[in-house]
Amino acid sequence: MNCKTTLDYRFSVAPMMGVTTSSARYMYRLISKEAILFTEMIASQALYRGNNDKLLFKQETESPVVLQVGGSDRELLKYSVDLANNKNYQGINLNVGCPSKKVSKGKMGACLMKESDLVRDCLSSMIQGTNMDVSVKCRIGVDEFESYEFFRDFIHNVAQSGCQLFFVHARKAYLKGLDPKKNRTIPILKYDYVHRVKKEFPHLKIFINGGLNTISDCIEQMKFVDGVMVGRAIQSNPFFLENVDNVFYGKKIQLANKEFIIKKYFDYVKSNIDQVSTYELLSPLLALCFGVPGAKKFKQQVNDLIRARDIATLENTYLKLIAA
Ligand SMILES: Cc1cc2nc3c(=O)[nH]c(=O)nc-3n(C[C@H](O)[C@H](O)[C@H](O)COP(=O)(O)O)c2cc1C
């Protein structure tokens, strides 16, 4: 079985609710031309009932972007694929990893790891009639189902759908007792499960996620899998992406000039200030000030400027920070 993919997933920016907004993706794309960007998860129900133009808003410059959806209703998921096609997304991904109570209640996310037949059937219906990449993002287990054999059988069964692209957060999820934030730190990372599954199913494309904090961590993982996916390290510093095109895609390019990128991003902020919330516009930059000397004071100053919508002073403040 050949793996049909249109995108090169050697490096992806993980889907993150409230983080990987269209504005953040605009910023990330200024830094890396090649990384594959994911949207936040959008429930397939919401896509069916809600304002699609708003929910699926994306700027052309962001591409390639994969739309992440949540759900387990085959018809609704198929509908989401059609929308993604129409709105010019380059791929669609099914979330089988989110452990939040609300998401589980809607029969979405990590609870579906216990229902591999259902996940297989959902993906089958998503794949039918589309040329777009259809992928899944899952965990390595859930609750008491934590053996390697459980994970392997899940992948094996789900792959019967024809889906060959698996993004794996290398932790199990606890559906009870841990909130989503703790579910990203407390369950132990088991990279070996992901490496083993790639060995057992070499025809599948396996991408590893979870706890990759440096470019070296990512390079190390490329010995075992087809690609890496990074979330929080990019949330806290978008300039993590500055080496990606060179290291992962072999593009001989000069390192991004941070000052140029900040200025370009503030041009974007200024032209969108009346349409997009100030928080969404500024949040890709907010975490940049964590960990610098005087971070608390700096954060306060930035928050005050955001509240006052004093974009010119904010821009200067960030340019000074970058220069320092
Ligand atoms: C704020 C936040 C929101 C997230 N939202 C989603 C989401 O919408 N869909 C999803 O599949 N994972 C979501 N995740 C999980 C990440 O995609 C990723 O699997 C996880 O953070 C582990 O990767 P990391 O250690 O590189 O951050 C979220 C993570 C964070 C920090």
The ligand as an SDF file (V2000), in Angstrom:
LIG
                    3D

 31 33  0  0  0  0  0  0  0  0999 V2000
   -3.2350   25.6040   24.6640 C   0  0  0  0  0  0  0  0  0  0  0  0
   -3.2760   24.2600   23.9690 C   0  0  0  0  0  0  0  0  0  0  0  0
   -4.3680   23.9200   23.2090 C   0  0  0  0  0  0  0  0  0  0  0  0
   -4.4120   22.6850   22.5370 C   0  0  0  0  0  0  0  0  0  0  0  0
   -5.4600   22.4150   21.6950 N   0  0  0  0  0  0  0  0  0  0  0  0
   -5.4280   21.2720   20.9320 C   0  0  0  0  0  0  0  0  0  0  0  0
   -6.3800   21.0460   19.9050 C   0  0  0  0  0  0  0  0  0  0  0  0
   -7.2530   21.8740   19.6130 O   0  0  0  0  0  0  0  0  0  0  0  0
   -6.2910   19.8730   19.2210 N   0  0  0  0  0  0  0  0  0  0  0  0
   -5.3150   18.9250   19.4790 C   0  0  0  0  0  0  0  0  0  0  0  0
   -5.2700   17.8810   18.8180 O   0  0  0  0  0  0  0  0  0  0  0  0
   -4.4070   19.1460   20.4280 N   0  0  0  0  0  0  0  0  0  0  0  0
   -4.4190   20.2820   21.1310 C   0  0  0  0  0  0  0  0  0  0  0  0
   -3.4170   20.5230   22.0330 N   0  0  0  0  0  0  0  0  0  0  0  0
   -2.3510   19.5270   22.2200 C   0  0  0  0  0  0  0  0  0  0  0  0
   -1.1710   19.7980   21.2680 C   0  0  0  0  0  0  0  0  0  0  0  0
   -1.5590   19.6870   19.9280 O   0  0  0  0  0  0  0  0  0  0  0  0
   -0.0200   18.8080   21.5490 C   0  0  0  0  0  0  0  0  0  0  0  0
   -0.4870   17.5090   21.2840 O   0  0  0  0  0  0  0  0  0  0  0  0
    0.4750   18.8560   22.9750 C   0  0  0  0  0  0  0  0  0  0  0  0
    0.6370   20.1980   23.4290 O   0  0  0  0  0  0  0  0  0  0  0  0
    1.8160   18.1260   23.1020 C   0  0  0  0  0  0  0  0  0  0  0  0
    2.7870   18.6990   22.2830 O   0  0  0  0  0  0  0  0  0  0  0  0
    3.9110   19.7270   22.8340 P   0  0  0  0  0  0  0  0  0  0  0  0
    4.5850   19.0320   23.9910 O   0  0  0  0  0  0  0  0  0  0  0  0
    4.8410   19.9550   21.6770 O   0  0  0  0  0  0  0  0  0  0  0  0
    3.1980   20.9540   23.2720 O   0  0  0  0  0  0  0  0  0  0  0  0
   -3.3530   21.7460   22.7000 C   0  0  0  0  0  0  0  0  0  0  0  0
   -2.2540   22.1070   23.4810 C   0  0  0  0  0  0  0  0  0  0  0  0
   -2.1930   23.3480   24.0960 C   0  0  0  0  0  0  0  0  0  0  0  0
   -0.9720   23.7240   24.9190 C   0  0  0  0  0  0  0  0  0  0  0  0
  1  2  1  0
  2  3  1  0
  2 30  2  0
  3  4  2  0
  4  5  1  0
  4 28  1  0
  5  6  2  0
  6  7  1  0
  6 13  1  0
  7  8  2  0
  7  9  1  0
  9 10  1  0
 10 11  2  0
 10 12  1  0
 12 13  2  0
 13 14  1  0
 14 15  1  0
 14 28  1  0
 15 16  1  0
 16 17  1  0
 16 18  1  0
 18 19  1  0
 18 20  1  0
 20 21  1  0
 20 22  1  0
 22 23  1  0
 23 24  1  0
 24 25  2  0
 24 26  1  0
 24 27  1  0
 28 29  2  0
 29 30  1  0
 30 31  1  0
M  END
$$$$
